[in-house]
Amino acid sequence: MTDFSDIADIEQLDNRYVDKVIVYVEGDPDEKFYQKLLGPNVGHCLELKVPPTTGNEGVIAQVAEERPTNPKVFGLLDGEEAAMFGGMGQFIECEVPIFEIPGADGLLFLFGHELENILILHGDLCEHISDDVRMHELGKLAVEDVEGMLRHLKQRFFAAALYKYTAKEIRRAGSNCKIIDVGRFQGKVTASSVFRDIRNELVAEGVDWALFRTTLQNIIEQVRNRFEGEGFEVARRSTEMVRLADGKQLLNKMRSHYNNTGRWEGHLTKTVTKGQFAVDFRALLLEKTGANA
């Protein structure tokens, strides 16, 4: 007979005895977004939940606590968290909506840095921005011009993300290194000056800069090897850099450039749900969790 004293809360009790897959996600926005991608017809076999402690650490802790007694409990993390599990190789090589990392039991990872990368890549962002104008401005902003701006800005937030991945890799190895605040790249300053400030701050805090630089170079080399090994043309390289960039900050930078009051996410999400990515995401999540829709 089950010892109910071993169950920490009513959520665990519900998860254990309700015959469906439970997938923990990092926060309320993630739950709402992924539910839109899954659609209304999976509720009988799969449920998305936000753990009591939000964020990646909350998901990891909740899965670690529940999964030993309930193999139907999973966690879905942003792709950037792959660095914390030695999975940068799998992340860089990923070509499907969700991937796994050997040894990360019960944890699934998104193909992009975070959900905003999906909005950018599969929500027709540039077309939406081109149309997000008043009547007298129709046709004034060409899609091609918006695409050019996205290509330009993605360089900044791809490079910033590489620093973030590097910090996570170093932390995984047991060294102390704060996670890079990519929001600081929003300002009207050169990326090189921000990188210089980050270096000075990390060194002042005792981070081994030689280790940081070597780790960063290793990640860059993995990306370069994939691009060259797969023979990616310029357009494909650009798409991959957007996938690996800090999506939230890239989307925010596009918003501040074109329309600070633009509420784009709902429109972009609707577009994503109508495309092939949503179909593939749903099928893969059901497959990897063993849920039977």
N, C-alpha and C positions, 0 to 999 in steps of 0.2 A: 504493500500500500504506500502511496506517495506520502512523504513527510512534508506537509504544507509549511512547516517552519523553514524549509529550504527555499521557499519562493519569496523573493524580496517584495514583490508588489502584485497588484491585481493584473497589471499588464502581462507579466510573465505567466500568470495563471491562465489568462485568456489565450495567449499565444500558444501555450502548450496543449490546450485541450480543444481549441478550435481548429478543425482540420483544413488549414490553408497555409500557404507560404506567407511569411512576414518579411518584408524588405524595409529595413531602416534607412532613412535618408537624412541628409545633414540639417535640413530646416524646413519651415513651412513653404517657402517659395519652391524648393525642390519637390516637395510632395505634390503641390498643385501642378507644377509643370509636368512631372513624370506621369501624373494621373491623366493629364490631357493627352499625353502620348499613348498611354495604354488604352484609353477609351473606357466605356462603361461596362464592357462585357467580361471583365476579369475578376470582378469583386468576389465571386464565389470561390475563387481558388488562390487569389493573391491580394494582399493588402499592404499598402505603403504606410509607414509610421515614422514619426519623428521621436527620437529617444528623449528621455527627461533632460539630458544635457545635450544641447544642440551642437552642431559642428562635427568635424571629422573625428575628433577624439571621443565624442559622445557615441557616435555610431560604432566605432571600433570597440569601445568598452561594453556597449550593450550586446553586440554580437558575441564577444568573448564570454560574457556572463551567461547568456541564454543558450548558445549553440551546443554546448556539451550535453544538454538534456533535451534539446529540440533542434534536430538537423534541418528543420524547415525555416530557421531564422537566418537571414542574410543581411548584408549591408551594402549599399550602393554609394560609392565615394567618387568625388571629382577625380579626374585623371591626374591632376597634379600630385595627389597623395601617393601615386605609384612610387615616387622617390623615397618615401618613408619605408617602403617594403622591398627595396632593391629591384624595383620593376621598371626603371627608366627605359630599359631595352624594349620591354613589351609595349610600353606607352608610345615610344617613338615609332615602333613598327606597326602599331594598331591600324587596321583598316575597316573595322566593324564597330557598331555602336558601343559595345561593352567588351571588356577583356578581363582576364584573370591573371593572377600572379601566383606561381607555385609557392606554397607555404602560407599564404594569406587565406586561411580557411574561412569560408563563408563570405568573403569580401569580393565584391565586384567593382570594377572601375569604369568610369565613363571615358569614351574615346577622345574627348577633348579636355582641355584644362578645367572647364566647368560648364554649366548649362548655357551660359551666354555664348560660348563658342558654337553651340548648336544653333542658336538664334541667328548668329552672324552667317554661318555657313549654309544653313538649310531654311532660313526664314525669309530669303530674298530681301536682305537688309538694304542693299543699295537701291533696289527698285522702290522699296517703301519710302526711303528718304527722298528720292526723286519726286515721289507723289505727295509727300507730306508738306504741301504748300497750299496757300490760299488761291482762290480762283484766278486772280490776276497774274499769278506767278506760274501758272501751268505751262510746262514745257521749258521753263527757264533753267532748271537744273537737270542736266543730262545724266543718265545713269552711268555713262562711261566716266564722267568727271567724279562722281561719287566713288566709283570703283577705284579710280586713281588715288583718291584720298585714303581709302581703306588700305590700299597697298602701301602707301607712304607711312601711315600711322602704325600698321602692324609691325613694321621693323622695330619700332620703339618698344612695343609691349611684348614682342617675341624675345628681344634681348633681355628685357626686365624679367620675364618668366624664367629664362635660363639661370639668372642669379638666384631666383627663388628656388628652383629645383636643386641648385647647388647647395644652398643652405640646408634643405631638407635631407639631402644625401649625407652631408657632414653630420647632421644631428643623428641620423640613423646609425652612423658609424661610432657614435658615442661622444663626439666632440661637441662643445658648446658653441652654438651659432644661432643668432636670432633669425627668424624668418623675415625676409626682405619685404618691406612695405612698398608694394608696387604703386600705390596711390600717389606717391611722391612724384611719379613720372607724368602726372596730369599737368603740372605747372609749366609755365612758359620758360623753361630752362632747357639747356642742351642735355641730351642723354649722357654724354660723356662727363658732364659736371656732376650729374646725379651718381653715376658709377664711381667717380672719384670720391664723393662724399661718403658713399657706402663703404668703400675700401677703408677710408680713414676711420670711420666709426667702428668697423669690425676689428681692425687692428688695435684700436684703443681699448676695445673690450676683451682683447686677448685671443682673438681668433688667429689661427695659423694661416697667414695669407698665402703662403706657398702651397699649402694643402687646398685652400679654397680655389686658387688659380688652377691647380692641377685637376681638381674635380670638375671645374667649369670647362676646361679644355677637353676633358674626356667626354662630357655630355655633348659639347659642340661637335666633336669628332664622330660620335654616334649618329647625330643628325646628318652630318655631311656624308658619312658613309652610306646612309640610306638613300639620300638624294642621288648620289652618284651611282650607287649599286643598282638602283631601280631605273636609272636613266631619266629621272624626272625633268620635264621641261619647265620653263620659267613659271607658267601658270600653275602647274601642280606643286611646285616648290612654294609658291605664294600661298596656296590653299593649306599646305601642311604647316606653314609658319603661323597662319591664322589659327589652326587647330591647336597648336602648342602654345600660343600666346596667352597672356592673361586676358581672358575674354571679357570679364566684367569691366576692367579698366579700359580696354579697347572700345567696347560699346559706349562707355561713358564719355570717352574722348570724342568719338564720332558725334554723340549727342551734343556735347558742348560746342563742337565746331559748327553744327548745322541748326540745332534747335534745342536750347537748354530746357525748354518746357515739354519737349517731345515725350509722350508716353507710348513708346514703341513696343514694349515687350508683349502686350496682349495681341497686337496685330501679327508680330513675328511668330508667336506661339501658334496662332491659328494657322498660319502658313505651314509651319513645320508639321502640324498634325495631319495636314492634307497630303503630305509628301511621302516618298519612299522611306525616308529615315525613320519616321514613326512606325511604319510597318515592320521594318527590320529590327528596331529597338524592342518592340513588343514581342516579336517572335523569339528574339535572342534572350530576353529576360525570362520569358516563360521556359525556354529550353534550359538555361543555365541553373534555374532554381527548381526545375522539375515540376513546376505548376502545370496543371492540366486544365487548359481553357476549353 
